[in-house]
Amino acid sequence: MAKMEYRRLGRSGLRVSVLSFGSWVTFANADQIETAHQAAECLSAAKEAGVNFFDNAEGYAAGESERVMGAAFRELGWKRHEYVVSTKLFWGLHDIPNMRNTLNRKYLSQAIDGSLERFGLDFVDLVFCHRPDARTPIEETVWAMSDMVSQGKALYWGTSEWSADEIRAAYDIAERHHLHKPLMEQPEYNIFHRDRVEKEYKRLYEDIGLGTTIWSPLASGLLTGKYMSGIPAGSRATLPGYEWLKDMLTNEARNKKVGDLKVIADELDVSLAQLSLAWCAKNPHVSTVITGASSAAQVRENMTALDVMPLLTKEIMDRIDLISFF
């Protein structure tokens, strides 16, 4: 397998593996990865391939994903300097005012403490505002996130699924008040979902040095090709709480495009998933591609996308563009 590449996260000095490992959907899920031991097997396989960034969020399995990942770190006996870990805050765990769907100072200051307790860590490397909050002034959020970094509870902060205007507003506020600036954004990015990363954020890469930790590189499994003949048993679309995925995964027009992409993958003698992951990593504005897996074997297969990147010539990339855009 090709050697892992490490990219700077935006203009920071922090280097993250171009392929990383995330816990969304899989961790603390009885049908996926339920125990810390199962999680440890996946984390170990990822680290053996060179992965150094592990993504999580308060909202994943109502905080249990953080707990499982933290227990897995301890089972593996990893030293804190060996890995980069993140969490994301917004959705909240308590259904009361100020604790749900917000980025106000009270919630953020208590939510980070809860995440650290579940992880069993003194700090996270990255903390994201998991969604924008139209009801809280951006200035309040920026001050709270900057304070979080100053207190040593996180080393860098950023956003997830914020608009370019919202990111720039947060950056400008931080610069004006000499606060810690937002460093990175975590947007959805894949062959079928491109505009935000490639167009909307285009000026931000140069102007503020925005880094990106992209999620859903396989479009929730659509780009594996396994939905071309319907929804297989045990797939993500059959899991409780993920019914909203069914329409997207069974869309006839999109699955036809998946079939066209599979022709290219077959020509290169690679899997559709490997092709799709490698395609995301080819974008120089992508700092890291967050992969997901429910087994160590699947982790190892995802990591072989490193071998596919050199195969994606301009001609191949142009053919993928034609399928994606038309």
N, C-alpha and C positions, 0 to 999 in steps of 0.2 A: 504494500500500500504506500502511496505517496506520503511524503513527510508533511506534517501539519504546518500550515501557514499561520502566522500571527500578525494581526493588523492593529494599528493604533486606533483607539476608540475616539474618533473625532480628533480634536487637537490636544487631547490629553496625552500623557506619557504612558498610559495604561495599554497594554497589549492583550488582545483577546484572540482565542483560536477562531479561525474563519468558520469552522463548524463548532457549534456548541450544543448543549443538551438542556432541554427544558422539561418541566414536570406537568404542564397543563394536560388535563384529561386523565393522564395515566396514574399519577401518584395518589395514594389513599383512595383507590378505586378498587372495589372487590373484584371487578372483572378485568382489571389491568395489573397494577402494581400496588398491592395492599400493604405489604410489610416492609420494614426498613431493610431486611435482608435482601428482598427482591430488588429494592431500589439500589442497594449497595452493589449488586451484580452489574446493574446498568451503568452506574456511575464509574465503577472500576473499568468496565469495557471502554467507556468514553475516554477516561483519563489515559488508558493504555494507548489509545489512538492519538493522543496529544491534546485532547480537549482540556481547557482550563477554566471555561466559563459555564456556570450552571444557573439556569434561570428559574425563578419561582415567583409566587405572588400570594399575598394574604387571601385573595379571593378564590384561590384554587382549593377546592374541597373544603371550603370554609375554614382555612387555616391549617387543616390537617396535612396538606402537601408540604408545608414548611416543616412541620413536626417530623414527618417521615424522612425528608431530606436531611434534616439535622441529625436524626438518629443514625442515618446511613453514613454521614461524615464521621461520626464517632465510632461506628462499627469498623470502618475502614482505617481508622487511626490517622487520617490525613492531618498534616500540620496546616495551620491557618494560612501560612504564606504560599501554600501549594495550589490554591484555587481562588477563583473569583466567583462570588455568588450575589444574586440580586433578589429583591422583592419589589412588589408593586402595591400601591395603596390607593384606594378610592371607594370600593364597594362596601367595605365595612362588614363587621360580624354581628353587630348589635342593632336590632330593629327599633331604635329610638332616635329622636332628633339629635342632630350633630354627629351621628355615628354611622350614617348610611349615605352613600352616593355623594360624597363631599370631599373637598380639599381644604376645609377650614383648619385653623391652627390647632384647635382643641383635638379634633379627630387625628390629624397627622402626628401630633406629638405623642398621643397615646397609642396610635396604631403601630408606629415603629417600635415602641417598647414591647408591644405584644408579639410582633414578628420576631424580634431578637430573642424573646423568651422561648418561643416555639422552636426556633432554630437551635437554641442553646449557644448563641454566639454573642460576642461583645459588639460586633458591627457587621453590616453588610457592605460589600464593595460598591454596589449600585442600588439606588432606590429610584423608582419611577412613579410619577403621578399617573395612575392606570387609565384615567380618562380625564378630559377637561371638566371643569365645574363652572357652569355659567352663573351660578348663584353666589359664588365666593369671588371677591375681587382677586385678580391675578396677583396683585401686589402682596396680599395677605399670604397667598400660597408660596410665592417666591421667598418671602421672609422666613416662613416656617421651614421650607426645604433647605434654605441656606443655613438656618440655625441647626438643623439636623446634621449637616456636614460639619459645622463648627464644633458641635458637641461630640463629634467622633462616632456617631451612630451609623453613619454612612460616609463613604469616601467621595462619591460623585452622585449627582442627581440628574434626572431627566424626565421625559414625558413619554406617554404612550397614546397613540391615536389622537394627538393634538393637531390642529391645523397649523399651517405655516405661519399665519398671522398670530396665532396664540403663542407659538414658540418664540417668535421674534419679540412679541410684547414682553414675555417673561424675561428674555435675554436682555432687552433694553432696560427693564426695571432693575435687574441685578447689576448691570453695568453702571447705571446711574447712582445706585446706592452702595457700590463697591461690595456686592454680595457674591456668594458662590453662584456661578451661572449654570443654567441647564446645559448639559454636555451631550446628551444622547436622546434619541427618540426610538421607540419600539413600535414600528408600524407593521401592518400586514403587507407581505410582498411575495408574489409568486408570478408565474407566467400569465395568469389570468387577472392579476390584481396589481397594476403597475403604476398608475397615474400619480399617486401621492409621492412615492419614492423617486420616480423618474422625472416628474414635472413640477408638482407643487413645492417640493423641498429643494428644487434645483439651486436656487440662489443661496439657500442656507448653508450648503456644504462649503461654499467659498467664503460667504460673508461672516459666518459665526463658527465654522468648523464643525458642523453637526455630525455626530457619529450615529450609526443605526444598528440596532440589534433586532433583525427582522424575524417575524413569526409567521406561522402557517405557510412555509415554503412549498408544501405539497397540497395546498388548498384543502385542508382538512381531510386529506386522503384521496381527493378527486384525481390528483396527478400521480397516483400509484397505478391507476387503470383498473382497480378492483371494482369500481362501480359501473363499468361499461355495460354490464349485464344485469344491473339491479343492485340491491343492497344485500350483501352477504351477511350471514348470521355472525354475531359477535363483533361486527364492525362498529366504528364510532357512532354512526347514525342510528344504531339500535340501542345506544346507552340512554338511560333516563336523563332527561334534561337537555338532550342534544337533538330533539325532534326537529328543531329549526334548521338543521343541516340537510334534511331529506330533500327538499326542493332543489337546493343547489347541487347536491351530489347526483341527483337523478335527472338533471337537466339534459335533454336530448342533444341540443346544439353544442353544449360544452363537452359532452361525452364523445361527440363526433370529432371535436378538436383533439380530445385526449387520444382518440384512435389515430389521428394524423401525427401527433407527437410520438406515438409509439412506433410508427414507421421509422422515424429518425433514430429513436433509441435502438431499435432492432438493427438498423444499419451500422450503428456504432458498437453493437454487441454489448449494450448496457441496459439496465432496467430503467423504466420510466421514472421511478423515484430518484435514482442516481442522476439521471439527466436533469431533472427538475431542481434538485439541490445544487448541482454544479452550476446550472444556469443562474441561480440567485447569487452564488458566490463569485461569479464572473464580474458582477457589478462592483467597481472599485469604491462606490459610495456605501456599500454594505460592509459594516465592520465585522459582523458575525451573523451566521444563519443558524437560528435556533431549531434544532431537530428534536423530534420526540420519538419514543419507542417504548414498547411494553416488555421487551426482553433484551438480554445482552446480545443475542444473535442479531436482532434487528438493529441495535446500536452499531454493531460492527459492519453490517451491510450499508447503513447510512454513511458511515465514515469512508467507504470506498468511493464516494462521490469525489473525493480528492483526486482520484485517478482519472476521472472523467473530464475535469476542468481543461486539461491540455487538448482534449479532443474537440472542444467547442470552438472551432474556427469561425472566422467572420461569415463564411458561407453557411455554416450550420446555424449560427445565431440569426442570420437574416431569414433563414427558412422558418425558424421558431417565431420570429417577429411576424411573418406573413400569416402563420396559423393563429397567433395570439390576437392580432389586430383585425382579422377579416373572418 
